[in-house]
Amino acid sequence: TTYEIQGGLFKGLGFGGGIYVVDGSRSTGLPLASESQSTSVFNLPGYERLDAMLYYKRDGWQAQLNFKNLTDERIYETTGYSLKPQAPFSVLGSISYNF
């Protein structure tokens, strides 16, 4: 969710945040070396990820900071047979102009 101040000294200042909740999952890995027909099975724990953002808009310009994974959770996602670690706490800044 986001909120932008609409008037006064801080007009154009906005902030927001989000909570992502993912339930645990069961994943199947590559076949085990000792058993050609068997595959490894493992459980991934669920997690909660907190994100936030802060921005300022004026005369078509916008400067923004995004804060991802505020609590620095160790997060993994699976796609097929791959297990990919996700980014730890990170900050992304941007400046844009809308015309």
Secondary structure, DSSP 8 states (H G I E B T S, - for coil): -EEE--SSTTTTEEEEEEEEEE--EEEEEEE-TT-TT-EEEEEE--EEEEEEEEEEEETTEEEEEEEE-TT----EEEETTEEEE---SEEEEEEEE--
